[in-house]
Amino acid sequence: MKQSIYISTDIEGVAWTSDWDEGDDDCRIYQVFRTIMTVELATLAESVVKPSKIVLRDAHGSGKNVLKRMMPKYVRLIQGWNKEPTNMMRGINYKKYDFACLHGYHAAGDSGLSPLAHTFSSDSFVAFTLNGKLVGETTFAIYTAAYFGVPLVYVCGDYGAVAEAQSINPHIVGTITKKFNGRDKFMLSEKDVLEKIKSDFIRAQNVFYKNKKKFNIKLPEQFVLTLQYVDKNQAALHAATVPGVRQISPNTLEYQTNDYLDLLTVMRLMKLKIRA
């Protein structure tokens, strides 16, 4: 019987990325990194150790980055965006998955861990915190998977993304493609990243099959979200229009809830740009 695997992919954490133009589909250089992204994903898919059905969520920018012709035929691709609050994890709630993975993820906005550090949009948001802790897209992805009962076993991306994942669950296996802070700064070559993706992902699966409980996490009982906007006018407009949101500074809003899906639903509204 085939197992089901879910993968969410971004681009800022793939090999060599260090400039915004490299992930911008309006720039010529983007095509190079789109290909790097796709090759890494194909390697990830081909490193699955048991027969599997793979659902791949294309979660960067337009949501239409992955080159379908370069992916194995057994990979189902979810591209584009809709109004679901699952956002970068769209499709995680469609079926029961054995486990999930993140690819190409990056450091959180305001972390200082990458020149590409951001959470959802560097143009719109400075930082997100959850229960007093700075968080990025990695945390929201892991919590979203956990909410739907899917353990996350593997993360590939920059140092910030892997460190963030392992702060939630140290058993998560990570492939660090680059590190921009501290003494040991580095950017792995495309070849080295592909080799590490294969070996690390196989190791993650072996650990998972030996003891699946290692990858289960318990969500917090309460969620206190703060969102700091770049534009204080957007903060004021959202405070006036989104129910339950409280303004705690000119640029920052807070929302509290006991239900994670409710948090995602309200956060989606908080992220929409309001025209005055």
Secondary structure, DSSP 8 states (H G I E B T S, - for coil): --EEEEEEE-STTSTT--SGGGG-TTSTTHHHHHHHHHHHHHHHHHT-SS-EEEEEEE-STTS--S-GGGS-TTEEEE-S--S-TTGGGTTTTTS--SEEEEEEE---TTS-S-TT--SS-TTTEEEEEETTEEE-HHHHHHHHHHHTT--EEEEEE-HHHHHHHHHH-TTSEEEE-EE-SSS--EE--HHHHHHHHHHHHHHHHHHHHH-GGGG-----S-EEEEEEESSHHHHHHHHHHSTT-EEEETTEEEEEES-HHHHHHHHHHHHS----
